[in-house]
């Protein structure tokens, strides 16, 4: 047992097979470990692995004994990974990706994929990018399933921990060194008001600032790009409402005197159907670039490289979007 403990710890800590004696160590436990660290839930991990819950529970017990750490502990929000488990997650992912490449004896074929990948998107990307991406995936990899989660305050952490394969965000935010990004497309801002709104006849910077604004924030707080643009010219606006979804903001504005400034591609597509008037913000507003984000440990994994290529292809077909 001690020999096995030393073997697997050395393998994980050094990410190498060099001079490691693996006799007596069941390397299938690494697959279970990756699922447990990703899902933080024995039942979900079992479902994703195609195993029974008791089998995964037994594997967790063996992993705890091998690694000398509880790995998952109960907390207020359910099972939580220990600091040791959080440190192991990207290393285990890298090991499994390297092992898959080592044993592959033929070029990568997406048609042979039979797995699930998890991505984080805003509702904007779900409406615009996802339909084109799904068409590409279904044509080339019918066995691939896609889980879509909302982009949130914990998305970067989920990427680092291996719970997400890919996410989409706005370029410019500070990223941990373990994450990679690639530009996909550029968009601009537009402001929408309901038809007949009194501000339409007097569309000035002063009137814009005096309106009650909706801010789409995935964390429910903070400032937006327009707040920063206003601050640069010594102005500010009043944010009356924070919501986590662009589509909800559009519908709220359609039935009130509120206003929202959001991606022009979304405003021009959905705004007219809701009876909204689309205007340019009455101030110099920056364009923004949407990027894809992924863990560095998955950078060279064939399936993930292929997925990122499909995302780029899907982005090139978006109407009214400037490719970055």
N, C-alpha and C positions, 0 to 999 in steps of 0.2 A: 504493500500500500504506500509506504513512504517513497519507494522508487517511482511509483506512478505519480504521486504528488509532485515530486521534484521534476519529473518529465514534463507534465502538462504545464506547470508554472513556468518552467524554462522556455517551453515552446511559445507560450502566450507572451511572456515578458520580452523576449528577444526577437519574436517574429522570425524564427529561423528553425530549420530542422537539423542544423549542423551539430553533430556530436550529442544528440539527444537520444536517449534510450526510451523508445515508446512501447516497450513490451509491457503488457498488462493494462494499457490505457485504451479505452474505447473511444476512438476519435469521433464516432457518431455523436458523442455527447456535445461536441462543439456546435453541431447544427441545432441541437436543442437549446444550448446556451444562447446562441444568436437569437433564436425565436423568443426566448424568455426575456432577454435584455431589450428586445425591440418592443414586445407587447406588454411587459410588466404585468402579465396576467396568465396564469397557468391554463385556464380554459381557452382563451384566445390562441395562445401558443399551440395548444394541442390541436385545435381546429385548423390552424394554418399549416401545421406539420402533417396532418392526416393521421394523428395518433390519438389514443385515448387519454383522457385527463389523468387517470391513475398512472399510466406509463410515463407521462411527462412529470408528474409529481415524484415518481421514483427516480427519474433522471435528475431532477433538481436536487434530490437528497444526495445522490452520488456526486454531483458537481460541488455541492457544499462541502462534502467530505474531502474531495480532491483538492479544492482550492482553499479550504480553511476559512471560508467566508460565507455568511448567510445569503449573499447575493441579492435576494429580494426579501424585504421586511414589510410588515403591515403598517400602514400609516393612515392618517385621516381621510385621504383620497384613494385608499386601496393599497395595493402592493407598490412599494417604492424601491428602486435600485439602491444598493449601498454605494458609497464612494468607490469601493473596489470594483463593483460591477460597472459603474459609469466609465471608469478608466479602461475596463476590458472591452467594452462594446465595439469601438472602432478597430481594435486589434483583432478581435475575433472575426469581424467582417473582412478584414484584409487577408487573414489566413484562409478563410473559406473561398474568397475570390481567387487567391493564388492557387489553392488546391484544385479548383475547377479548371483553371487554365493549364495546370500541370497535367491533368489526366485527359484533357480534351485531345482527341486524335483526329479531328476533322475541323474544317473552318466553321465558324459560328453560323448557325442557321436559325433565324428567328421563327421559322415555321415549326421548329422542334421545341420551342419554349412552352413550358407547362408550369407556370408559376404566377404569383401575384406581385405587383409592384405598387407602392404607395406614394402618392404625390400630394402636395399641398397647393391649393389654388385659391384665389379670390373668386367671388361669384362672377366678376367681369371675365376672368380667364375661363371659367367654367362655361360661360355662354358663348365666348368668341373662339377660344383656342381649342377647347376640349372636343367639340364635334369634329373638327378637321383631324385632330390627333387620333381620335377613336377610329375614324375611317381608315387611316393609314395602318393602325395596329390590327384591325380586324382583317385587312387584306393580306398582311404579311405574317402576322403572329396570332392566329385565331385561338391558340391555347393560352395566351397571356391575359390575365385579369388585371384590372386597374382599380385601386381603391383611391378615391379622392377625398381629401380632408380639407376643411377650411384653413386658410392661412391665419395664424394667430400669434400671440405673444411667445408661445413656446416652440415655434416652428424651427428656429435655428438650433435650439437644444435637441429637438427631435431628430434633426439631420445629423448632429454630432453623435447622438446615441445610436444611430442606425435604425431608427423607427420610421424614417422616411427615405425614399430613394431619390426624390427630386422635389423641388419647391420652386415657386415663382415669386419674384419680389421686384422692387424698384431699385435700380442701380444707385450706388452712393452710400448705402448704409455700411457701417463697420462690420466686418465679418471675422469670425474666428479663423485662425490660420489653417484649421483642418477642413475648411470648406472651399469649394471652387465655384466659379460663376462664369457665365457666358451671356453676352448681349443677344437678345432676340429681336426686339422691335422698339420703335419710338412712337410715342403718342403725344398729344397736346391736351390742354385743359379747355373745357367749355363750361359755361354757367347756364343753368336752366331755370326758368320761371313758368308758372302756369299762364295759359293764355288769358289776357285781360289784366294781368298784374300791373298795378299802377307804376311800378319802377321801369317798365319797358319803354314808356314815353320819355323818361328822363334817365337814360342809362349812363350814369356818370360814376366816377370813382367815389364821390361822396355818398351817392345813393347806394352803391354796392356795399360800402362799409356800414351803412346804417341798417341794412337788412338783417333779418335773423337767418343765420346760416346753419345748414346741416353739414357736419363733418363726418366723412366715412373713415372710421378708425378701427383697425382690427384688434386694438387693445382697449378701446373704449375711453381713451384719453389722449392727451398730447396735442401738438400742433400739426397742421398740414403744410404742404408746399406753398399754398396761397398765403398762409399766415406769415411764412418766412419772406415771401416776395413783398408782402405789404410792409413788413418791418423794415425792409431795405429802403423803402421810400418814406418811412416815418408814419405809416398808417397802420390801423388795425381794424378788425371786424369782430362782430359778436357771434360766437358759436353758441347757438341755442340748443343744439341737439347733436349727440354723438351716436352713430349707429354703425354696426359692423358690416353692413352689406350695401353695395351700390344700388341694387334693384329696389331695396326697401327705401333708400333715400329718394329715388325717383318717384315712387308712388306717394310718399309723404309730401313731396313738393307739389305733386299734381293736385292734391286736395287741400292746399293751404297757401299762405303767403310766404312760406319759407323758400329758401333757395339753396342750391347745392352746386358746387363746382367739382367736376369729375372728368374722367377721360372722355375726350371728344368722340372717340369711336363708339362708346356706349351711349352718349347723349344723342348723337345723330341717328343711331339705330332705334333706340327705344323711346326717346323723347317725344317725337311726333305722334306715336301711337297712343301716348298718354296725355296728349293735348298740351305738351310743353313747348315753350319757345327756347331755342338754342341760341345763345349769344356768346361772343368773345368776352372774356373778363376785361373790364375797363382799366387794365394795367398790364405792363409787360409781365407775361407769365411764362415760366420755363417749360420746355418740353421735358419729358421724362422717358427713361429707357427701362423696359422690362427685361429682367435677366432670369436665367435658370440657375438654380443653386443645387449642389450635390456634395456629398462627402468625398474628400480626397481619396479615401481608401477604395472608392468605387470608380475612380477615374479611368482605370484601365480595364475594368471588367467588361467583357464583350457585350453582354446583354444590356448593360447600362450605357455603354457608348452608343449602341444601336438605338436605344430609347431616346437619347439626347439628340441623335441625328433626326429621328422622326419628329421631335418637337421643333427643331429648326425648320424642317420641311413644312410642318403645319403652320408655323408663323409666317412663312413666305407667302402663304395663300390668303392671309387676312386682308379683307377689303378695307381701304382707307387707312392702312397702317404703313408707316415708313420702316423698312427693314433696317435694323442697326448694323 
